[in-house]
Amino acid sequence: MTSAVMKVPVAVGPTDAFRRACRYEWRHLTALRSTWILLGVVAVLSVLSGITVLLELGNQHTVSSATVADVIAWTPLSMQIPALCFFVMVLGTGPVSTDLVSGAARTTWLAVNGRGAAYGAKCAVGFTVGVGAASASALLGALSCAVSLAMAGASQPAWTEVLAPAARFVGWMGCWALLCLALVALLRSRIVPVLLLVLWPLLGERLAGALLGYVPGMDGVGDWLPFAAGRAMLTDVSAYSDDERSFAQALVGSHLPTPVAVAIFCLYTVAVTAAGFWAYCRRDAKAG
């Protein structure tokens, strides 16, 4: 008879455990057909958004670098958040809501050796997806803009001046992905975080900023609210021409300088992500 040989358990270090957890989350995300459908839609819309730059051509057949940067970021001025946010929100909230709401979290914790490793992997993969989708979107949008302007016989903008706004857009989307998964961890719901992420930047924060302006000593606090700082991060108002600057400033809703706005939005992201980590590690999952 052949006796069964029992393998001696091998201790897994924190770095290797985190790498395995990231691989686990990545395989789950890429195995979903909906992930690739959403990314395909993003690619198509990115190309189409570049064509809209033709609507901005003036009588001189030129378009400013600030306008092109705004087109690449999917007009954050008029929408308050980039349109790409709605697609990344689905990809960012899904992994956490599936675990916590459906009752699959315990399986995940056992598979990746702990709640902290699971949350860290979700953050790393979510941030990577947000940054990757934004980078691809910005590149496709820029190429589409360049081709559209060339076919229209218009002059090309100063593309070197578009690099910094595009980089801020990519960083913004990475932060957005972290905010999405952290809010799901805090609220443990599928619907409420989505409603909050849609309504607060579009309407709630504007109302909150207006109301704070009537409170003595709170004048100017609205500039420091999360998505007011986020809009100031995305759009450098000083890059606009004199006749467009006042209108752009009103849409941004914050007078923070761009470097300060970047720091403030990132700090908000770190704080919310840390709160999500606490909630994910301390609260139990719903029974499946």
Secondary structure, DSSP 8 states (H G I E B T S, - for coil): -------------HHHHHHHHHHHHHHHHHT-HHHHHHHHHHHHHHHHHHHGGGGG--TTS---HHHHHHHHTT-HHHHSS-THHHHHHHHHHHHHHHHHHHS-HHHHHHHHTSHHHHHHHHHHHHHHHHHHHHHHHHHHHHHHHHHHHHHTT-----THHHHHHHHHHHHHHHHHHHHHHHHHHHH--SHHHHHHHHHIIIIIHHHHHHHHTTSTT-TTGGGGSHHHHHHHHH--GGGS-HHHHHHHHHHH-----HHHHHHHHHHHHHHHHHHHHHHHHHS-----
